Amino acid sequence: EQILFGSLGIGGKVPRFWGVSGVYTPLTPQNLALTTANPKEPIIFFQKEIKMNTKNFFLTTLLLGLTALLLLTGCAQSIADAAPARHKLPGTWHVIVGESVNGFPGFEAYHTFNADGTMTEVSSLLPTLTESPAHGVWAKDRDEYDATFELFAFNEAGELDIRIRVRMTVTVDSDDHFSGVADVDLLLPDGTVEKGVDSSSVEGTRVLVEGAG
């Protein structure tokens, strides 16, 4: 909506006047209703024009709405990023691996999950010289975490026999505890993969920082 206003100069001279739209508009007899017969007396007038462009109004409103939404989303993400990390996987965990479905004895291990999605594992089986440390990757899947890591397995002569792949899914149910299951695949020298040859339960306790003394 645009309001135009101005005054008629003394002596009947018609000046230009300033409109809200930011342009000078000439005043003509057609848009001026004279209210006095005295030409010496200034005449005060106003004119009201409706110039509403519906399409432009809609686009402007939509743009403002989208801008506000982006700002709110950014603020929400910033708040989430600043929130304390709870129930997260990164860190080092002492892991108890239960006896497997096929009867392989349980053992202990340390799993370290890095923030970049990589991980390492060492286990209590290392002194037997039957396996190497493991390296792998992990990712969050909704309310769970998936991890896949691989290691070398050696025969009694200390020679490389096969590679072992472990696929693990765990739930971090508190800041310092997780539980889940691990499935074992065999990666044979000829490239054959034997999936799901064994399975075990896993339970982890986070290693916490404790100072000396």
Secondary structure, DSSP 8 states (H G I E B T S, - for coil): -EEEEEEE-GGG---EEEBTTSSEEE--GGG-----S-TTS-EEEEEEE----HHHHHHHHHHHHHHHHHHHHHHHHHHHHHS---S---EEEEEEE---TT----EEEEEEE-TTSEEEEEETTGGGTSB--EEEEEEEETTEEEEEEEEEEE-TTS-EEEEEEEEEEEEEEETTEEEEEEEEEEE-TTS-EEEEEEEEEEEEEE-------
